[in-house]
Amino acid sequence: MEVEGSSKKMIATQEEMAEAKVPLPYRDQCAHLLIPLNKCRSAELYLPWKCEDERHVYEKCEYELVMERHSQRLIMGCWDLQPRLLEHPIRCSIRGYSVGLCIA
């Protein structure tokens, strides 16, 4: 399965993720790393100092996905770097801005 707009490919299949009981929000391009991490965690009784290598690889993959999505949004102009003000004229006047400065 290919995810549109992403440089990473899906490696784990839907059947593998269902068999490993990966929750739906975690079924992304890094799920193939989460499956062995969860197996290690259950084998090691979720001790925090165990499975560090598997966890590091999984978290690095997730970080790369987040950074890729962030850079795509900036390139496409879907994200403003400045927070938007409330567009209602009364709220703008309460905050001390003129109505023309309030952006929807």
ROSE-4610 file (N, C-alpha, C; in Angstrom, 1 decimal, always signed):
// ROSE-4610
residu = [M/M/M/E/E/E/V/V/V/E/E/E/G/G/G/S/S/S/S/S/S/K/K/K/K/K/K/M/M/M/I/I/I/A/A/A/T/T/T/Q/Q/Q/E/E/E/E/E/E/M/M/M/A/A/A/E/E/E/A/A/A/K/K/K/V/V/V/P/P/P/L/L/L/P/P/P/Y/Y/Y/R/R/R/D/D/D/Q/Q/Q/C/C/C/A/A/A/H/H/H/L/L/L/L/L/L/I/I/I/P/P/P/L/L/L/N/N/N/K/K/K/C/C/C/R/R/R/S/S/S/A/A/A/E/E/E/L/L/L/Y/Y/Y/L/L/L/P/P/P/W/W/W/K/K/K/C/C/C/E/E/E/D/D/D/E/E/E/R/R/R/H/H/H/V/V/V/Y/Y/Y/E/E/E/K/K/K/C/C/C/E/E/E/Y/Y/Y/E/E/E/L/L/L/V/V/V/M/M/M/E/E/E/R/R/R/H/H/H/S/S/S/Q/Q/Q/R/R/R/L/L/L/I/I/I/M/M/M/G/G/G/C/C/C/W/W/W/D/D/D/L/L/L/Q/Q/Q/P/P/P/R/R/R/L/L/L/L/L/L/E/E/E/H/H/H/P/P/P/I/I/I/R/R/R/C/C/C/S/S/S/I/I/I/R/R/R/G/G/G/Y/Y/Y/S/S/S/V/V/V/G/G/G/L/L/L/C/C/C/I/I/I/A/A/A]
num = [1/1/1/2/2/2/3/3/3/4/4/4/5/5/5/6/6/6/7/7/7/8/8/8/9/9/9/10/10/10/11/11/11/12/12/12/13/13/13/14/14/14/15/15/15/16/16/16/17/17/17/18/18/18/19/19/19/20/20/20/21/21/21/22/22/22/23/23/23/24/24/24/25/25/25/26/26/26/27/27/27/28/28/28/29/29/29/30/30/30/31/31/31/32/32/32/33/33/33/34/34/34/35/35/35/36/36/36/37/37/37/38/38/38/39/39/39/40/40/40/41/41/41/42/42/42/43/43/43/44/44/44/45/45/45/46/46/46/47/47/47/48/48/48/49/49/49/50/50/50/51/51/51/52/52/52/53/53/53/54/54/54/55/55/55/56/56/56/57/57/57/58/58/58/59/59/59/60/60/60/61/61/61/62/62/62/63/63/63/64/64/64/65/65/65/66/66/66/67/67/67/68/68/68/69/69/69/70/70/70/71/71/71/72/72/72/73/73/73/74/74/74/75/75/75/76/76/76/77/77/77/78/78/78/79/79/79/80/80/80/81/81/81/82/82/82/83/83/83/84/84/84/85/85/85/86/86/86/87/87/87/88/88/88/89/89/89/90/90/90/91/91/91/92/92/92/93/93/93/94/94/94/95/95/95/96/96/96/97/97/97/98/98/98/99/99/99/100/100/100/101/101/101/102/102/102/103/103/103/104/104/104]
x = [+0.8/+0.0/+0.9/+0.6/+1.3/+0.6/+1.3/+0.7/+1.0/+0.0/+0.2/+1.0/+2.0/+2.7/+3.8/+4.0/+5.1/+6.2/+7.4/+8.6/+8.7/+8.1/+8.2/+7.1/+7.4/+6.4/+5.9/+4.6/+4.1/+4.7/+5.3/+6.0/+5.1/+4.5/+3.5/+2.2/+1.7/+0.3/-0.8/-2.0/-3.1/-3.3/-3.1/-3.2/-2.2/-1.0/+0.1/-0.3/-0.7/-1.1/-2.3/-3.3/-4.4/-4.0/-3.2/-2.7/-1.9/-1.1/-0.3/-1.1/-2.4/-3.3/-2.8/-2.3/-1.8/-3.0/-3.2/-4.3/-4.4/-5.6/-5.7/-4.9/-4.9/-4.1/-2.6/-2.1/-0.6/-0.3/-1.3/-1.1/-0.6/+0.6/+1.2/+2.5/+3.3/+4.5/+5.5/+5.4/+6.3/+5.8/+4.6/+4.0/+4.8/+5.6/+6.5/+7.6/+7.8/+8.8/+8.1/+6.8/+6.0/+5.7/+5.5/+5.2/+6.3/+7.5/+8.6/+8.8/+8.6/+8.7/+7.7/+6.4/+5.4/+5.6/+6.2/+6.5/+7.6/+8.6/+9.7/+9.2/+8.3/+7.8/+7.0/+6.2/+5.4/+6.3/+7.3/+8.3/+9.1/+9.4/+10.2/+9.4/+8.1/+7.2/+7.2/+7.3/+7.3/+8.3/+9.4/+10.4/+11.0/+11.1/+11.5/+12.9/+13.8/+15.2/+15.4/+14.4/+14.5/+14.0/+14.3/+13.8/+14.2/+15.3/+15.7/+16.0/+16.7/+17.1/+15.8/+14.9/+13.7/+12.9/+12.8/+12.0/+12.7/+14.0/+14.7/+14.5/+14.5/+14.3/+12.9/+11.9/+10.5/+10.3/+10.8/+10.6/+11.3/+12.4/+13.1/+12.3/+11.7/+10.8/+9.6/+9.0/+7.8/+8.2/+9.4/+9.9/+10.1/+10.7/+10.9/+9.6/+8.6/+7.3/+6.7/+6.8/+6.3/+7.0/+8.3/+9.1/+8.8/+8.5/+8.2/+6.8/+5.8/+4.5/+4.6/+5.4/+5.6/+6.2/+7.2/+7.8/+6.9/+6.1/+5.1/+4.1/+3.6/+2.6/+3.2/+4.4/+5.1/+5.2/+5.6/+5.9/+4.5/+3.5/+2.2/+1.5/+2.0/+1.4/+0.1/+0.0/-1.2/-1.1/+0.1/+0.3/+0.9/+0.3/+0.9/+1.8/+2.9/+3.8/+3.3/+2.4/+1.8/+0.4/+0.1/-1.3/-2.3/-3.4/-4.5/-5.3/-5.8/-6.7/-8.1/-9.0/-10.4/-11.0/-11.9/-12.3/-13.6/-14.2/-15.4/-15.0/-15.7/-15.3/-15.4/-16.3/-16.4/-15.2/-14.8/-13.7/-12.4/-12.3/-11.1/-11.1/-12.2/-12.2/-11.9/-12.3/-12.0/-10.5/-9.9/-8.4/-7.6/-8.3/-7.6/-7.1/-7.5/-7.1/-8.2/-7.8/-8.9/-9.4/-10.6/-11.3/-10.5/-9.8/-9.0/-7.9/-7.4/-6.3/-6.7/-8.0/-8.5/-8.6/-8.0/-7.9/-8.8/-9.6/-10.4/-9.6]
y = [-1.2/+0.0/+1.2/+2.2/+3.4/+4.6/+5.4/+6.6/+7.8/+8.5/+9.6/+10.7/+11.3/+12.4/+12.1/+10.8/+10.4/+9.7/+9.9/+9.3/+7.9/+7.6/+6.2/+5.4/+4.1/+3.1/+2.3/+1.8/+0.9/-0.4/-0.9/-2.2/-3.3/-3.0/-4.0/-4.0/-5.1/-5.3/-5.1/-4.9/-4.8/-6.0/-7.2/-8.5/-8.6/-8.2/-8.3/-7.4/-6.2/-5.2/-5.7/-6.3/-6.8/-8.0/-8.9/-10.0/-9.6/-8.5/-8.0/-7.1/-6.9/-6.0/-4.6/-4.1/-2.7/-1.8/-0.8/+0.1/+0.9/+1.2/+2.0/+3.2/+4.1/+5.3/+5.1/+3.9/+3.6/+2.8/+2.7/+1.9/+2.9/+3.3/+4.2/+3.6/+4.4/+3.9/+3.3/+3.5/+2.9/+1.7/+1.2/+0.1/-1.2/-1.3/-2.5/-2.5/-1.3/-1.3/-1.4/-1.0/-1.1/-2.6/-3.4/-4.8/-5.5/-5.5/-6.2/-5.4/-4.1/-3.4/-3.9/-4.0/-4.5/-5.9/-6.8/-8.1/-8.1/-7.3/-7.2/-6.7/-5.7/-5.1/-6.2/-7.0/-8.0/-9.1/-9.4/-10.5/-10.0/-8.7/-8.2/-7.5/-7.8/-7.3/-5.8/-5.1/-3.6/-2.9/-3.5/-2.8/-1.7/-0.5/+0.6/+0.6/-0.1/-0.2/-1.3/-2.0/-3.1/-2.5/-3.2/-2.9/-1.4/-0.9/+0.5/+0.6/-0.3/-0.2/-0.2/-1.1/-1.1/+0.2/+0.7/+1.9/+3.1/+3.1/+4.3/+4.3/+3.1/+3.0/+3.4/+3.0/+3.3/+4.8/+5.4/+6.8/+7.7/+7.2/+8.0/+8.0/+6.8/+6.7/+7.7/+7.7/+8.6/+10.1/+10.4/+11.7/+12.2/+11.3/+11.6/+11.8/+11.1/+11.3/+12.6/+13.0/+14.3/+15.4/+15.3/+16.4/+16.5/+15.4/+15.4/+16.0/+15.7/+16.3/+17.8/+18.2/+19.6/+20.4/+19.9/+20.6/+20.6/+19.6/+19.6/+20.7/+20.8/+21.9/+23.3/+23.5/+24.8/+25.1/+24.1/+24.2/+24.5/+23.8/+24.0/+25.3/+25.9/+27.1/+26.9/+25.7/+25.3/+25.8/+26.2/+26.5/+27.9/+28.7/+30.1/+29.9/+30.7/+30.7/+31.6/+32.5/+33.4/+32.9/+33.0/+32.5/+33.5/+32.9/+33.7/+34.4/+35.5/+36.2/+35.8/+36.0/+35.7/+36.7/+36.2/+37.1/+37.9/+37.7/+38.4/+39.9/+40.9/+42.3/+42.7/+42.2/+42.6/+42.0/+40.8/+40.2/+40.9/+41.4/+42.1/+43.5/+44.1/+45.4/+45.3/+44.2/+43.9/+43.7/+43.0/+42.8/+44.0/+45.1/+46.3/+46.3/+45.4/+45.4/+46.1/+46.7/+47.2/+46.0/+46.1/+45.0/+44.5/+45.4/+45.1/+44.1/+44.2/+43.3/+41.9/+41.7/+40.4/+39.5/+38.4/+37.5/+36.3/+35.9/+34.7/+33.5]
z = [+0.0/+0.0/+0.0/-0.8/-1.0/-0.4/+0.4/+1.0/+0.1/-0.4/-1.3/-0.6/-1.2/-0.7/+0.3/+0.6/+1.5/+0.8/+1.3/+0.7/+1.3/+2.4/+3.0/+2.5/+2.3/+1.8/+3.0/+2.8/+3.8/+3.6/+4.7/+4.6/+5.2/+6.4/+7.0/+6.3/+6.1/+5.4/+6.4/+6.0/+6.9/+7.7/+7.1/+7.7/+8.9/+8.6/+9.6/+10.8/+10.5/+11.6/+12.4/+11.7/+12.4/+13.3/+12.8/+13.5/+14.8/+14.6/+15.8/+16.7/+16.3/+17.1/+17.3/+16.2/+16.2/+16.1/+17.1/+17.1/+15.8/+15.3/+14.1/+14.0/+15.0/+14.9/+14.7/+15.0/+14.8/+13.5/+12.7/+11.4/+10.3/+10.5/+9.5/+8.9/+8.3/+7.6/+8.5/+9.8/+10.8/+11.6/+11.1/+11.8/+11.8/+10.7/+10.6/+11.7/+12.3/+13.4/+14.8/+14.8/+16.0/+16.4/+15.4/+15.6/+16.5/+16.0/+16.9/+18.2/+18.2/+19.5/+20.5/+20.1/+21.0/+21.4/+20.5/+20.9/+21.9/+21.8/+22.7/+24.1/+24.0/+25.3/+26.1/+25.4/+26.1/+26.6/+25.9/+26.3/+27.5/+27.6/+28.7/+29.8/+29.8/+30.8/+30.9/+29.8/+29.7/+30.6/+30.8/+31.6/+30.8/+31.3/+30.5/+30.0/+30.6/+30.1/+29.1/+28.8/+27.8/+26.5/+25.4/+24.1/+23.6/+24.1/+23.8/+22.3/+21.7/+20.3/+19.4/+19.7/+18.9/+19.1/+20.3/+20.6/+19.9/+19.9/+19.3/+17.8/+17.1/+15.7/+15.3/+16.1/+15.9/+16.1/+17.2/+17.4/+16.4/+15.9/+14.8/+13.5/+13.2/+12.1/+12.2/+13.4/+13.6/+13.5/+14.1/+14.0/+12.5/+11.7/+10.3/+9.6/+9.9/+9.3/+9.7/+11.0/+11.4/+10.7/+10.6/+10.0/+8.5/+7.9/+6.5/+6.3/+7.1/+7.0/+7.3/+8.2/+8.6/+7.4/+6.8/+5.7/+4.5/+4.2/+3.1/+3.4/+4.6/+4.9/+4.7/+5.1/+4.9/+3.4/+2.6/+1.2/+0.5/+0.9/+0.2/+0.7/+1.7/+2.2/+3.0/+3.5/+4.3/+5.7/+6.1/+7.5/+7.6/+8.4/+8.7/+9.9/+9.8/+11.0/+12.1/+11.8/+12.8/+13.2/+14.5/+14.9/+14.3/+13.9/+13.3/+14.5/+14.2/+15.2/+14.9/+15.9/+15.7/+14.8/+13.9/+12.8/+13.2/+14.3/+14.7/+15.1/+14.5/+14.7/+16.2/+17.0/+18.4/+19.1/+18.9/+19.5/+19.1/+17.9/+17.4/+18.2/+18.3/+19.0/+20.5/+21.1/+22.5/+22.7/+21.7/+21.8/+21.4/+20.9/+20.6/+19.1/+18.3/+16.9/+16.0/+15.0/+14.0/+13.3/+12.8/+12.1/+10.9/+10.2/+9.0/+9.4/+10.6/+10.9/+11.3/+11.6/+11.9/+10.7/+10.7/+9.5/+9.8/+8.8/+9.0/+9.0]
